[in-house]
């Protein structure tokens, strides 16, 4: 994968699943921003996929150096 396609996939996933996420919004209201962020990182399947894509983006960036 090249950097542009990875970034496009990240943008598409965030637009489709993260923008307007009820769970994130509710956690943010009930427990705060930190708890909502922690949920996205540790528990959300979309968040895990975004982490994977971020790692792939890092690899693609370091390969070009």
Buried (B, 14 or more C-beta within 10 A) or exposed (E): EEBEEBBEBBEEBEEEBBEEBEEBEEBBEEEEEEEBBBBBEEEBEBBEBBBEBEEBBEEBEEEEE
